C-alpha cells in the first residue's frame, strides 16, 4: 500500500515525533510498502536532503518559526493543496492518509484526504492542553483560536463530536471526527483523550525504536568511568523542565558526570545556570547530536533522567534507553508505568527537592553497584519498531477493509 504521512514538522528536524516517523517509514518500506511524508520544508542552515529521502519526502512551502530555523509552518490552504497534489501526481495512488500532526499538519492532511477520497488514521502525538498551558497564561484564548483556524481551514467537522469536550480537547475532537481510526502512542494519553471526549475509541500504537540502530548501539563497548554517568536528552524548553533539572543537580550535589544532549530556546539559560551554580566540573552540554550518537550516549550512560511531567504523550527516550539496557530516573510516573521495567527510580512529586532526593538515591545505588543496575535484555524486543509496525499495519488494514465493506 501507499501511505501518505502528513505532519507538523520536517522528519529531519529535532524531536521524538520526527524520529518515530523516520523509524516507521523505514520499517514499512522494508515490508514492501511505500511511504511519502509531507511536511514543512526545513530551513536549518546547512541542511541538504539526502538522496535516499528525495522520493519519500514532500517539502511543502513553509517559513521558519524559531530563531534557530529548526521548525517551520506551512499554511493549510489552496496553495499548499496544489503543491502537495503536484508532488503526489508523480507518485503511485495513495491508499490512506496517516495524520501525525496536531496543528497545520493535521489540517493539511485532512484536506489532502478529502481531495484524494481516502481514509484517515490520525495519531495524536501532542498534549495540546498541557503544552499550551506550559508556555502561555492565555491558553483558553489560544484554544479558541485553534478552533477558529480549524474551521477556516476545514469547515464543519465531518463526524460526531462529543459536546462534553472543552478547550484544547474540543479542538482535537473536531480533528478526530475526520478520522476512521484515532491512535495514541501510550496508554496514559489514550486514556486522557477518551476521558476528555476526543474520541470514543483511541487505539494504543506506541512508537518504537529502530531495530538496526539498537543492535548497532549495543555493539559499542561502554566507556570507563570513575563515577556514575547520567544523561538527559531532549528539546531545551520550559515543558521539558530542563532548568529544574539543573537546579536539582545543584541541590543534590551528586558525585556524577551529567551530559545534556539537545538544543532549544533555553540553551543559553541552561549554560548560564550551570555556570552560576558552579556545576561546570560535572555537567556538560553536548548540544544536538545525530540519532546514532544519541543512542550511543544512552547505551553508555548508567541512567537516563526524564524530567517533564504531564506533557509527554509517550516520551520516547526512556523506551530507547530501556531497549539499550539503561534504566531511567522518571519524573513522570505515567511514563514509568508505560515503560514498565523493573529497574527504575520514580520521583515522588514535581518539586525540585523531590527530584534532587531521587537523583541522590539513584547515584548512590549506581555507585554501590557499578555496571550492575541495568534493564534486563529480555525486555528489549517489545520496544523495537518491528513489533510496533506490525501493530500499525493492523490498524491500516482494518481501516481499509472497513472502507471496502462500506463501498461493497
C-alpha positions in Angstrom: 0.0 0.0 0.0 1.0 3.7 -0.4 0.7 5.7 2.9 0.8 9.5 2.9 2.1 10.7 6.2 1.4 14.4 6.9 3.0 16.0 10.0 3.7 19.4 11.6 7.5 19.4 11.3 10.0 18.1 8.9 11.1 14.5 9.6 14.8 15.6 9.7 14.2 18.2 12.4 14.8 17.6 16.1 12.1 15.8 18.1 10.7 12.5 19.2 7.8 12.5 16.8 10.2 13.1 13.9 12.4 10.2 15.0 9.3 8.0 15.3 8.1 8.9 11.8 11.5 8.2 10.3 11.6 4.8 12.0 8.0 3.9 10.9 8.8 4.8 7.3 11.9 2.6 7.1 10.1 -0.3 8.8 7.2 -0.1 6.4 9.5 0.2 3.4 11.3 -3.0 4.5 7.9 -4.8 4.3 7.4 -3.6 0.8 5.0 -0.6 1.4 5.5 2.9 0.1 5.6 5.8 2.5 5.5 9.5 1.5 6.0 12.1 4.2 4.7 15.6 3.6 5.9 18.3 6.0 7.1 22.0 6.1 10.4 22.4 4.2 13.3 22.6 6.6 15.2 25.9 6.8 18.1 24.8 9.1 21.4 26.3 7.9 23.5 23.7 6.0 20.7 21.2 5.6 20.7 19.2 2.3 18.2 16.4 1.7 19.9 13.0 1.4 19.3 11.2 -1.9 17.6 8.4 -0.1 14.9 10.7 1.1 14.1 12.5 -2.1 11.4 10.1 -3.2 9.9 9.8 0.3 9.7 13.5 1.4 7.5 16.2 0.0 8.8 19.6 1.2 5.8 21.9 1.5 6.1 25.7 1.1 7.0 27.0 4.6 8.6 29.7 6.7 10.7 29.3 9.8 9.1 30.0 13.2 12.1 29.7 15.5 15.3 31.7 15.7 17.4 28.6 15.1 15.3 27.9 11.9 14.8 24.3 13.1 11.0 24.4 12.9 8.7 25.8 10.3 5.0 26.4 9.5 3.0 25.6 6.3 -0.3 27.3 6.0 -3.2 25.0 5.2 -4.9 26.3 2.1 -5.2 26.1 -1.7 -1.5 26.9 -2.4 -0.4 24.1 -0.2 -3.1 21.8 -1.6 -1.7 22.5 -5.1 1.9 21.9 -4.1 1.0 18.6 -2.5 -1.2 17.5 -5.4 1.6 18.2 -7.9 4.1 16.1 -5.9 1.7 13.3 -5.5 0.8 13.2 -9.2 4.3 11.9 -9.8 3.8 9.0 -7.4 1.5 5.9 -7.2 -2.1 6.4 -5.9 -2.4 7.0 -2.2 -4.4 4.4 -0.3 -4.5 6.1 3.1 -3.5 9.3 4.8 -1.8 8.9 8.2 -2.0 12.3 10.0 0.8 12.5 12.5 0.4 16.2 13.5 -2.0 18.2 15.6 -1.8 21.7 14.1 -1.2 22.8 10.5 -0.1 19.2 9.6 -3.5 17.9 10.7 -5.4 20.4 8.7 -3.2 19.8 5.6 -3.7 16.1 6.0 -7.4 16.3 6.3 -7.7 18.5 3.2 -5.4 16.0 1.3 -7.5 13.0 2.3 -10.7 14.8 1.3 -9.2 15.6 -2.1 -7.9 12.0 -2.6 -11.0 10.5 -1.2 -9.1 8.1 1.0 -9.5 7.3 4.7 -7.6 8.9 7.6 -5.7 7.3 10.5 -4.9 10.1 13.0 -2.1 9.5 15.6 -2.3 12.3 18.2 1.2 12.9 19.5 0.8 16.3 21.1 -0.6 17.1 24.5 -2.1 20.3 23.3 -3.7 21.3 26.6 -0.7 20.7 28.8 1.8 22.1 26.3 -0.1 25.3 25.7 -0.7 25.9 29.4 3.1 25.5 30.0 4.0 28.3 27.7 1.3 30.9 28.0 -1.2 32.2 30.6 -3.6 32.9 27.7 -4.2 29.2 26.9 -8.0 29.5 26.7 -7.7 32.1 24.1 -5.2 30.0 22.2 -7.6 27.1 22.2 -10.4 29.2 20.9 -8.0 30.5 18.2 -7.1 26.9 17.2 -10.8 26.1 16.8 -11.4 29.1 14.6 -8.3 28.3 12.5 -9.5 24.7 12.1 -13.0 25.8 11.0 -11.5 28.3 8.5 -9.2 25.6 7.0 -11.7 22.7 7.1 -15.2 24.0 7.7 -17.5 21.9 9.9 -16.3 18.7 11.3 -17.4 15.7 9.2 -18.3 13.4 12.0 -19.8 13.3 15.5 -18.1 15.5 18.2 -18.6 14.9 21.9 -20.2 18.0 23.3 -18.6 17.3 26.6 -15.1 18.1 25.2 -13.8 21.5 26.0 -10.8 23.8 25.2 -7.9 22.0 23.6 -9.7 18.7 23.8 -12.6 20.1 21.8 -10.2 21.2 19.1 -8.7 17.7 19.0 -12.2 16.1 19.0 -13.1 18.1 15.9 -10.0 16.8 14.2 -10.6 13.2 15.4 -14.1 13.4 13.9 -12.5 13.3 10.4 -10.6 10.0 11.0 -11.6 6.4 10.6 -9.2 5.5 13.4 -7.6 7.5 16.2 -4.5 6.3 17.9 -2.1 7.5 20.6 1.4 6.5 21.4 0.8 5.5 25.0 -2.0 4.1 27.2 -2.0 7.1 29.6 -2.5 9.5 26.7 -5.1 7.3 25.0 -7.0 7.3 28.4 -6.8 11.1 28.6 -8.1 11.5 25.0 -11.1 9.3 25.8 -11.7 10.8 29.2 -11.9 14.3 27.7 -14.2 13.3 24.9 -11.8 13.5 21.9 -12.8 10.1 20.6 -14.9 7.2 22.0 -12.1 4.7 21.0 -8.4 5.5 20.9 -6.1 2.7 19.9 -2.7 2.5 21.6 0.1 2.3 19.0 3.4 3.1 20.7 6.4 4.4 18.8 9.2 2.0 18.5 13.0 2.3 18.2 14.9 1.2 15.1 15.9 -2.5 15.3 19.2 -2.0 13.4 20.2 1.2 15.3 19.6 -0.5 18.6 21.6 -3.6 17.5 24.5 -1.3 16.4 24.4 0.7 19.6 24.5 -2.4 21.7 27.7 -3.5 20.0 29.6 -0.4 21.3 31.6 -1.1 24.4 30.6 1.1 27.3 33.4 3.6 28.4 35.4 3.5 31.6 34.2 5.8 34.4 35.3 6.8 37.9 31.7 7.8 38.9 28.2 7.2 37.6 27.2 8.8 34.3 23.8 10.4 33.8 22.4 11.6 30.5 19.5 13.9 29.6 18.1 14.1 26.0 15.5 16.5 24.6 14.4 19.9 23.5 15.5 22.6 25.9 12.2 24.2 26.6 10.1 25.0 29.7 7.8 22.0 29.4 10.8 19.7 29.5 11.8 21.1 32.9 15.5 21.3 32.0 16.2 24.3 34.2 14.5 22.4 37.1 16.9 19.5 36.4 19.9 21.8 36.6 18.6 23.2 39.9 18.1 19.7 41.3 21.7 18.7 40.4 22.8 21.8 42.3 20.8 21.0 45.4 21.6 17.3 45.3 25.4 17.9 44.9 25.7 14.4 43.3 29.0 12.9 42.6 28.3 12.0 38.9 29.0 13.2 35.4 25.9 14.6 33.7 25.6 15.3 30.0 22.8 17.1 28.3 22.1 16.4 24.6 19.8 18.7 22.7 19.1 22.3 22.0 16.3 24.8 22.1 15.2 28.2 23.3 16.5 27.7 26.8 20.0 26.6 25.7 21.7 29.8 26.8 19.9 29.9 30.1 20.8 26.3 30.8 24.5 27.1 30.2 24.2 30.2 32.4 22.5 28.3 35.2 25.2 25.6 35.1 27.9 28.2 35.5 26.0 30.2 38.2 25.6 27.0 40.3 29.2 26.0 39.9 28.4 22.8 38.1 30.8 23.0 35.2 33.0 20.3 36.7 30.2 17.7 36.4 27.6 19.0 33.9 28.3 19.1 30.2 26.1 20.4 27.4 26.8 18.3 24.3 24.2 20.1 22.2 22.2 18.4 19.4 23.7 15.1 18.1 22.8 12.6 15.3 20.4 9.8 16.3 23.1 7.2 16.3 25.2 9.3 18.7 22.2 9.9 21.0 21.6 6.1 21.2 25.3 5.6 21.9 25.1 8.1 24.7 22.1 6.3 26.2 23.8 3.0 26.0 27.0 4.3 27.7 25.1 6.1 30.5 24.3 4.5 33.8 20.9 6.2 33.8 18.7 8.5 31.8 17.0 11.3 33.6 13.4 12.1 32.3 12.2 15.4 33.7 9.0 16.5 32.0 5.7 15.9 33.8 2.3 15.5 32.2 3.5 16.9 28.9 4.7 13.8 27.1 2.3 11.7 25.2 4.8 8.9 25.2 8.3 10.1 26.0 10.4 8.1 23.6 13.8 8.4 25.2 13.0 6.1 28.2 11.8 3.5 25.7 15.1 3.8 23.8 17.1 3.7 27.0 15.3 0.5 28.1 15.9 -1.2 24.8 19.6 -0.5 25.3 19.6 -1.8 28.9 19.8 1.7 30.5 17.4 2.4 33.5 15.7 5.8 33.9 15.0 8.3 36.6 11.4 9.1 35.9 9.8 12.4 36.9 6.5 11.3 35.2 5.0 8.2 36.9 2.7 7.6 33.9 5.6 7.2 31.5 7.3 4.9 34.1 4.1 2.7 34.0 4.1 2.6 30.2 7.8 1.6 30.0 7.1 -1.0 32.8 10.6 -2.3 33.6 11.8 -3.4 37.0 15.0 -1.3 37.2 14.0 2.4 37.6 13.7 5.3 40.0 10.5 7.4 40.2 10.4 10.9 41.6 7.7 11.3 44.3 6.3 14.7 43.1 7.0 17.6 40.8 9.2 19.6 43.1 12.9 20.3 42.6 13.6 18.9 46.1 11.9 15.6 45.2 14.0 15.4 42.0 17.1 16.2 44.0 16.4 13.4 46.5 15.8 10.8 43.8 19.0 11.8 41.9 20.9 11.4 45.2 19.4 7.9 45.6 20.0 6.8 42.0 23.6 7.9 42.1 24.1 6.2 45.4 22.7 3.0 44.1 24.7 3.2 40.9 27.9 3.9 42.8 27.3 1.0 45.2 26.9 -1.5 42.3 28.9 -0.3 39.3 27.6 -1.6 36.0 25.1 -4.0 37.7 21.9 -1.9 37.6 20.7 -2.5 34.0 17.4 -3.2 32.4 17.0 -6.9 31.6 17.8 -7.7 27.9 14.6 -9.8 27.6 12.6 -6.5 27.8 14.2 -5.1 24.6 12.1 -6.8 21.8 8.8 -5.2 22.8 10.3 -1.7 22.3 11.5 -2.3 18.8 10.0 -0.8 15.7 9.4 -4.2 14.0 6.9 -5.1 16.7 5.3 -1.6 16.6 5.0 -1.6 12.8 3.0 -4.8 12.9 0.5 -3.1 15.2 0.2 -0.1 13.0 -0.2 -2.2 9.8 -3.1 -4.0 11.5 -4.8 -0.6 12.0 -4.3 0.4 8.4 -5.7 -2.9 7.1 -8.7 -2.7 9.4 -9.5 0.8 8.2 -9.1 -0.1 4.5 -11.2 -3.3 4.9 -13.9 -1.3 6.6 -13.9 1.1 3.7 -14.1 -1.7 1.2 -17.1 -3.3 3.1 -18.9 0.1 3.1 -18.3 0.5 -0.6 -19.5 -3.0 -1.3 
